[in-house]
Amino acid sequence: MSEQHAPKAAAGDFRMSQTPAEELTIAFIGNPNCGKTTLFNAYTGANLKVANWPGVTVERVEGAIESHGRKIRLVDLPGTYSLSSYTMEEQVSRQFILSDQVDVVVDVADASSLERSLYLTLQLIELGKPVVLALNMMDIVEKRGIDLDLHRLQELLGIPVVPVVARKKKGLRTLLHAALHQHEDGDASNHRPRAVDREAELEHVTEYAADIEAHIRDLEQKLPADTANPRYAAVGLLEHDPELMTLYPDLSREAPDFSDRIINGKYDAIERIMPEVLLGKEASDTFTDKVDDIVLRPVWGILIFLGIMGLVFALTFNVGDWLSAWLEELIDWFTQGVGSLLEGVHTSDWVISLVCDGIISGVGGILTFLPNVTILFIALAFLEDSGYMSRVAYVMNDIMERLGLSGRAFIPMVLGFGCTVPAVMASRTLESRRDRFRVMLVTPFMSCSAKLPIYILFSGMFFGSNAMWAAYSMYLIGILMALLITWLLHLTDRYEGMQPLLIELPAYKRPSAYTIYVYVRDKVKDFLTKAGTTIFVASILLWLLLHLGPSGMIEDVSRSFAAVIGRGLSWILVPCGLGFWQIAVALLAGISAKEVVVSSTAVLFGIANVNSFGGMQQLHQELLQIGFGPLNAWCMMLFCLLYVPCLAALATIRREGGARQMIAGILLQLGVAWVTTFAVWQIGDKYVVAFPSECFLFGRTGSADGGCVGAGDFIP
């Protein structure tokens, strides 16, 4: 989607233009987990644009469609429960809705939890802008035996009410037509609702107590004549809304604090509305209740979460490796074909080496892990869309509170299994700046998908049938390390302002295939973009460093610039069992992107297809020859888990928290990585290798003299 937009009508001009040049802006807003993004995706498909809101680092997602002879701009706003802003994302939703940029507001509500959703709806109606209520998940309503009188609800609210099923793309045309019709009609306040109590005609959907209404009318008269939404502004002043109090300082001094009574007034209106529209009795969602009775228990909940993640990585390894085998053969065939083609046209040897040993070896080595990474993304999307992830935050709340954070802080950490960048950005949902700082500090310890190829490669070479457990241990260590660092930070902090966890536990639902498709498509696209840009450039630079030295082009890589750099850094890694110049170079290159550790290792040792059986066997022998064994491999995975995240993650941390936050994170992660790996290597080298009974930990067999034999055996 282009960054340029067609000219928009001036604020308040609701005339329906017949020319395609006029652009209409429709904003989607709703509670979290109401299916708002699924509905938005159903309209826009692949026509998305992601950017940051001006002045803040909260992402906005936009799409463009054409209908009824006009271009329509759709904006998916961050989820919020009300227009009373607390978190950064809620503030963005509120400010955009209040601005003149919005022509129509589509309030997406979970029809199966209508009572909870109506609070935001009443605020939007009070705002006075054209609003359409989209009742999503109507299929769940029917399944539970809920009978909603939508015609009566529309009368009471005074706005169009449209039933939709976003994941099945039902009701989309009707909803869009209603939104366009609202735009034609103009100010939604012209639609006077029927009386809620059927005895007295009410001027507004939400009628407060007589004294509050008197204050509202008094403030409305004193507000500037050009105030766009005087009733909303007056109610906000009586709620002591911070932004409105700042905007109207004179009026704020004479406005009493009726915030609690105004909130109760809205809930009183909801209580009057619900009996009028809820004709059937909601059947209990026994499936959700039965599952929650197990997964929400403190001990069982944690064990189930660990078991689910173990299953995810079992699928990632077993099914992913099976699919990778086909991709390996394809890349091997492609490498041989390119090599033969270049030889056939008498290309220079150095060019053939650059293309085959540098570019294809580096980029192709990463592409072979695509099936494993894709399966991981599918699993995470499935867990998120099914409603399980919010349960994880609830279960972890007690542990997180002991560490000085709320359970909500665990959600960004879990997102870190996919990618550190969105995980750091998800810290915006935390109300406390202190909590956001800590989450950004420890989230990089989680095993993102970019680290998965490293685990697959080194565990596959050295741990045989225990490869999955060796890799899974990295995920557990990452979680434990993040919690440990959080606890240590909490010990130095006397902050007592902990807020209770308020989190919605949505009913379990069958994940939307389209939502999973969009999520996985975007993640795989990012993965392939890295392979085509960052890893491509890194592979070329690394090949040049390996084939150039102080004396020019060289044959012996031990005399190359890469070797010089590696030897200059390797002394730092010797106490950690990683004192090899090739490993030092691979780790340094991995700061650009963690996948580059694998591609760099392949290029450094001249392996054409590192993830194939032959490639892994060849690399395994090369590593053994320099004294790199199973314990070194486990230390390598551990160091990659804990040390500096990729450049994209560092840039995100800097954007979200500032340069000081980023530098503090770099120093902390390097320190933790070195100290932890140092301890593991020193203890492992002294004790694990010394006792035959412990040798199985590293896939080896004890010998009669107390040592370990079979360390060089390669088990595919």
Phi, psi and omega in degrees: 000135182288152177288341183274140178239152177292156181302138181257151179296153179296155181302131178087353179270102186257022180289138181276112179274144178266001181264138181296346185290331182287134182254136178251131181253122178244126180256132175262122179226154180173172177292156172301146177068022179267358181088017183298313182292325176298318178294317179299315179295326179297327178281315191269332183061236182269358184275066184246152173225127181245129179209184176258147174295143181304126176087348179226169184256021177275131182288144170241144179241126181235154175217159181231132175226166175236131180202147179055036175072023179214158176272130183243124177263122179254134181235122179266109183273153176301147181296142180207150179268341179200174176272004173274104193277141175231298180281166181299321182291321178294324178295321179296315179300315181297312184296323179290319178296323181285341185284171178276004183282341186264128176267319180220140177252125174258110180270109182269122182236147174281109184297334180283348176227053188299319184301320180291328186279339189288342180299312177296322180300315180296323177295318180294320178296319179297333179294333175089009178267160176299121184233141172235131179266117178260110179273102183271166179062039178294337176293325177291324178301313180295320181296325181275358179077025178274131180247106181257132175270092185291327179296316179293321178298321179294321178296317184290322182275334181077018179226158177297139177238119186238123176281135179220158170231095190299317186290340176256003179057040178260137177085007184292317181296316181297319180296316180295320178297319179296321179296316179295323179293322176297323179295322179293321184288335178091220188301124182294343181289347177289343179272098182278127182286157172289162182296134181288324183263006178062007181247331182222138179284124181260142179283329182232157178299315179256108176257123181268181178300158187302318182292325178292317179298325178294317177295322179298313180296321180296316180291323178301320181289332182271345179291153177305148185297334183268011178297125186292321185228076188299320181294316179299317180296319180295315178297319179297322177295322178288340174272356183059045175296125186303318182293317180289326177297324178287323182290324181236073186297324181294314181290330183296332182288335181257003180268115178293160180272101178250024188303313181296319182290326179290318176299315179296326178297321178293319179291329174296319178297319178297320179294331177282328183286316189302314179298335181286330187250340180266098185268331179254158179270131181293128176283144181293137178278083187297326181297311179299317181297318182292318180293315181296331179298339179259308189285345180265002175287141187306310184279308182299324181299317179291317180297321179294319178300314178297322178294319179296316179294325175297319178296320179301316183282337172295316176295319181301320181279305189292304180289320181297317180295324179297318179288325181297329181301321178293319181292325178299315180297321180296314180293322178297317178296319180295319180297314180295321180295316179295318179299316179295321180296315180294322177293324181295331179260017175059045177286149179300149182299323183291329177290317178300317179296319179298314183289310186278311183277336181263290187290304184293321179296318181288306182289316181296325179298329178281321182298333180294342179270001182304315178301319180297315181294320180298317179297320178298316179296319179299316181296315180295320178296320179298313181295322180292313186284340180281344181099007184280326188300324179295331176294325179298316179298320180295314182295323183278357187300316182298316180295314183295324178296323177295336180266001177093013179230165175269163180300334179299333181291343181285338182296312175302326178296317178296321177298336178297342174296332178274302181201140182292328185298302178294334178294317177295319179294330180291346178294347178297336182288351179274135186286326185271132176297325177299316178295319179297320179300313183292319180296318178296332182286324187255344181302323179300346177286345178286149183279099178285168183297336180290337178277342183302315178302327178295314180297317182298316183294305187284324177289324178295326181283325192245348186240004172052235183290346178266013184301318182298320181290324177297317179290318181298327179300329179295321180293319179292317179297322178300316178296312181298320180294319178299317179292322180296314179296320178299318180295317179297321177294324180294327180295333181266004186238132179260018182297128182242013186272036182295130178259144180294152180282121173242106184219140180278135174251091184292157176297144176296140178218160177289123182302144178284125179299323181290320178297317178296320179299314181296317180298309183294321180301315181294319181292317179295323177299317177297319180297315180290327177297320176299316181297325183275348182238283185301310184290325177300310180294318181297322180295319179294313180298319181293321178299318179296318179295331180279335185251002175239142178219183179304333181263009180103211178296132183230157176264325182272109184295341179290349178253012184275169175298323179299318179295321179298314180295315182298317180293329178292336181257337190296331182299331178291330186266352181304313180295347181261004181079016183236029185278053177241135186296328178295319179293320179299318179294318180298318179293321178296316179294331182293347177292332177293318176193135187299330178297337183294338176302318180290311181296323179293318178300319179297315181291319182298325181257007175067039180262125185287313182228085194294335183270355176282165179301314180295319180295316179294321179296317179295314179296321179302315179293320179298319181292319179298325182295332179265006177089021182262109184247194183301318180295322175299320181296318180293322176294325178297313178297320181294317180295318178296327177296318193259340187277188192309134177289179183290168182299323180297319179293319178298319179296322179293318178297319179295320181291323183277322188239349180103168183295322180296321177298316181296314181296318178299320179295316180300312181295318180297313184293320177296317180296314180296318180298314183292312183296315182294313181293323176302313181296316181297316182294315182294317179290315182295318182291331183271322188250313186297314182288336184285333185251124181300327183294340181261356186295335182296340179300332181244026172071030183236169184244137181289146178253168185295332183271011177092001178263197179236137176241166179081016182293337182265002181286127180265121181245108182291000000 
